């Protein structure tokens, strides 16, 4: 729009008049033959849809269709092996939303997501800032940093479980060597089990956050920082008032993607605690898994998944607004 | 410059949906297709297939042992047996999705007992096959030879009322008696796992230990046969300063904690099935509270288990015993001491209280209702589960399901004394063992009970409170699954 306006202002005179003539002629022709003009408009309007159709088809197939099936399944009774299901209205939702265990699991999942993503964001930023300047040593450090990110979550969960074993695990051994309390029953107490679970998540996913923030830092313009330095800003002031606001969109990306990933966490909890001790680490996905893939109660599982879908869909815009509020208003 | 946040939001909104859609995938069912069963090669004169396909469990039902029979199978049948194996969780999902889509790909499918109530209507009833001599020409089904409890608990169901157990589980199985009571045969058992106690034979036989125990308790050191003796022996061997403990428990949240509890419950005279055939809650009885109190005391009062036991599964329990950390354990399979641990293992039934009822869980080979090679698949099942093949597979640790096999492998000299000892104890345990409640959502119910056992085991809740909470939770789960719970 800006570019178009500029062109108009620089091409006053004959050129603009010449441009207008065919347009006026076309308008007059359209008045004379409204049917033909409408066909042309329709044809022009359909082109973007035609061009977008492959992407729309993929989107329809990958997201809309499963979501529609999910809604349909959530309103029906029945199990995987009982195709004679019937319409039960909101019964499955009532069952799910009045289950105290589900509400407990949702709260636990929310707490896990908030704590894990917050820690990862802070640590990711602490890692990204020194590694953002491109040098050979930084490139090597960045590569090493990414290693935990490359390990399959199920494998890392199994390894961490062995490392934390109070009878023969390395962690217990080296804590003893360092004079720290040994034979800590990490996964037997709710507090330490959470430390272990959040610790693994932080170890695994902080590199992902750092990677996004490093990319952001490397793409920031130098001019504002140079201007701040000329104005006498300290390093901290430059970071706090110049770098961090400019980094807000990247923080928003990191928070949003990690929140979605963290809500989906399953392997680490299934392998390491199974929701225990008691039900203290019973995140919502463990319940969905048992209902959907062990009891195959498809209606109830679909209702639970729908609740999660709605919560997540509501959460994402809120996150974007909250984290990105310091970004350029024109870009929000 | 910074990316456009408005565009970003438009990008991420559907991503939020995608994130949840990944969870959704867990709920997406397979739409049943058309029935392709037709005649399914059911006649005894049906032509030989090019191959048979079998879906099997990787570890829990000893796939290595069954795979070792493939050359002999080819020689006997003249065609191949293809065996696809999957780990437990993936296997369950694969089995259910195969049946949900009416697939005829696998002719034979292995079925674990917790799955059978939901699957019974999808499996081919076998009583007419068993009674047809022409279909038993390769190997006889000889169902009377199966350990009765194992056979009835694993393979005999009333498809209309899959929660019901066969009323007389001690009689030698006969098709007429089974069908006469409205039940059917839905498979042939191939692997029977039971909770068996293992102990350090070298420690129990050590003269110094014997004298020490005599001095400490005034009784001779023997392998405990009662739970009281078990506590006493476990206390004696517990030496935390030497990283040695009396026994293990499997008190982490999982099916194993439920198995530990149901074995104790049966020992205390309660119903080891946990839930009655009419879905009455039976595990929160006074016997249940007493059994769980014993479990809690073992861990918190007597402190005879290693640290971390309240997060341990059967796997950790085995590792602890194998590494020489405990003098006794209870598990589902044979154990092997680490090479650095010099010692010997003995096996014995889990101790007795007022009664005895170690947990057992079994696997059966079932015929896919949609198979196009039913006659030959049935013949393959009879051959794979025949006594001769089961004896051969015990060399690779198969847990047999036939009485005659236990007699042969525990009396002959074909195996080493430790192996004979294990199979003798396994056979005895299966004869008195208690299986699971027959519920379509057994896993959910078992998990609710396991959480209660875990809470009590860690001392955070009293046994009574834990079981009361579990009873309420199980009642709700049963109702959600469509059951009517008496008294609720």
Interface residues (C-beta under 8 A of the other chain):
Chain A: X59 X62 X63 X66 X67 X69 X70 X73 X79 X80 X81 X83 X95 X99 X101 X165 X166 X167 X168 X183 X185 X186 X187 X188 X189 X193 X216 X219 X220 X221 X246 X248 X249 X250 X252 X253 X256 X257 X260 X261 X263 X264 X273 X274 X275 X276 X277 X278 X279 X282 X285 X288 X289 X290 X291 X292 X293 X294 X295 X296 X297 X298 X300 X301 X302 X304 X305 X306 X308 X309 X311 X312 X313 X315 X316 X317 X320 X324 X327 X328 X331 X332
Chain B: X1 X2 X3 X4 X5 X6 X8 X9 X12 X13 X14 X15 X16 X17 X18 X19 X20 X21 X22 X23 X24 X25 X26 X27 X28 X29 X30 X31 X32 X89 X92 X93 X96 X97 X99 X100 X118 X119 X121 X122 X243 X252 X253 X254 X306 X307 X308 X309 X310 X311 X316 X319 X320 X323 X325 X440 X441 X443 X444 X447 X450 X451 X454 X455 X458 X460 X461 X473 X476 X480 X481
